[in-house]
Amino acid sequence: MTVAKLVEELKSSSSRWLKTQSTDISKFAWQRGYGVFSVGPADLEALMHYIDTQEAHHRKHSFQDEFRAFLKKYGMDGDEQYLWD
């Protein structure tokens, strides 16, 4: 399965499920784009910690700032006009 197909299936199935949970979120939609970063086994503990503390982390650092930092850290270009909906 390609990464694009996996993301498509994850976004569509989670969106369908989420919309059944409350009428307040019936118009929920994912943004069009996505980013994919791989993690090696040596970084598994750090990844699990990040997931466990993600809500608190994002009170201090926006998703956009964090994504920009990932791009910079790994030497990748990101054109702002294409990154955000």
CORQUICOR-V665842 format. One record per backbone hydrogen bond with DSSP energy under -0.5 kcal/mol. CO is the residue of the C=O (numbers start at 1). NH is the residue of the N-H. Records with the same first field share a line. If there is no record, write none. Layout:
CO=NH + NH
This chain:
2=6
3=7
4=8
5=9
6=10
7=11
8=12
9=13
10=14
11=15
12=16
13=17
14=18
15=19
16=20
17=20
18=21 + 22
22=25
23=26
25=28
40=43
41=44
43=47
44=48
45=49
46=50
47=51
48=52
49=53
51=54
53=57
54=58
56=59 + 60
57=60 + 61
62=66
63=67
64=68
65=69
66=70
67=71
68=72
69=73
70=74
71=76
72=75
78=80
79=82 + 83
80=84
